[in-house]
Amino acid sequence: MRIVQSIAQLRAALQHHDSIGLVPTMGALHDGHGALIDRSVRDNRTTVVSLFVNPLQFDRPSDLAAYPRILDADAAFAQARNADILFAPDASEMYPQPQRAFVHLELLPDHLCGRFRPGHFRGVATVVLKLLDIVRPHRAYFGEKDAQQLAIIRRMTADLNVLVEIVPVPTVREPDGLAMSSRNRLLAPNHRALAPLLFQTLRDAAQLIASGETNPETVQASARAAIAAAPDIRLEYFEIVDPAELQPVERINGPVLVALAAFLGSVRLIDNVLARPAVTEPRP
Ligand code: AMP
């Protein structure tokens, strides 16, 4: 596996490759990222893992400062999963001058994480568009764990005619259900012990929907009560939205994305499930 830090070198290295998979990450790699890399290695002749902690998408400077950075361990991880190239540019390589052009998103960031993290998805979409143009992959891999991000990248590439296939990869979880995340390592032990409640609450909500509950407010109230009963978990949002447009639904009559964000101490975790109602009504 080659480690490449400059855009020019990366472009030169990829010049004659005809089957390229891109796995964009911010590093601190774990088996969730591993699932994306495995899938890309299976689908493509060349897999590029990018590792870039993108300052543009952090709304809290403390979060950016605390984000784990472990390049050597990440390189060993990516190599063990058979990635071909690790692209690890620094911020001055990605943003050599003040950025004046950004991807403008409408509607999609208005709920879920976007509501609480102003500018976050503008930063994500902009860096992903840059990476897609730098690498020119045939396929790019994104985790369902970040469902809003995945929906936004899908829509951005469709609306802007970016020639790439966006491949979704199911969320990889710890044995107790907690979605794997680079932030999990920042959790205090007592918070780590509480964290599986988040997925449990989402599963219970999906179960309620599957057994016929069509009122999103009833599902939300039950989820909020379950989380309020846990000490030390501060729920930021619990929302039920349409999976493509990411807007809250008034009535659950088709597949919905059920998603939450919660703080355990200063660590913010997100998770989601796709829930299906007992009977799906045709859309009017
Ligand atoms: P990050 O490094 O957190 O920006 O994540 C990079 C990519 O890995 C994103 O597409 C994430 O959705 C994906 N990812 C992160 N955690 C998981 C997980 N537990 N399961 C599946 N994909 C994940």
Residues whose N, C-alpha, C, O or C-beta is under 5 A from the ligand:
A	BS01	AMP	P24 T25 M26 G27 G32 H33 Y141 F142 G143 E144 K145 D146 V169 P170 T171 V172 A179 M180 S181
